[in-house]
């Protein structure tokens, strides 16, 4: 009848630990095990999100340029929009590369080996 309550109550009882059957809280399955995987997942998500947005901004800027009708202010607005879209896309792609470099540095041998 109440699946969420039943699932929560199913976690109570005799756990696999040495306790007498208290509350067992497990880590959610979607969380990564280390910080390197988290950084990689976040930058992948940002690239996946930004590429279509940048494409739409470039299409909008092309529309602004095509409908400028000889007005230099509207033409420069469209050109600035293209430049801003490409700069934003470049920043996200560079951040992906920086994260790859940081993961490589953290995964190296020596003291403080964070990434497996």
QUIVEN-V864144 format. One record per helix or strand of 2 or more residues. SS is the DSSP state (a for helix, b for strand). FROM is the first residue (numbers start at 0). TO is the last residue. If there is no record, write none. Layout:
ss: {SS	SS}
from: {FROM	FROM}
to: {TO	TO}
This chain:
ss: {a	a	a}
from: {2	34	71}
to: {9	65	105}
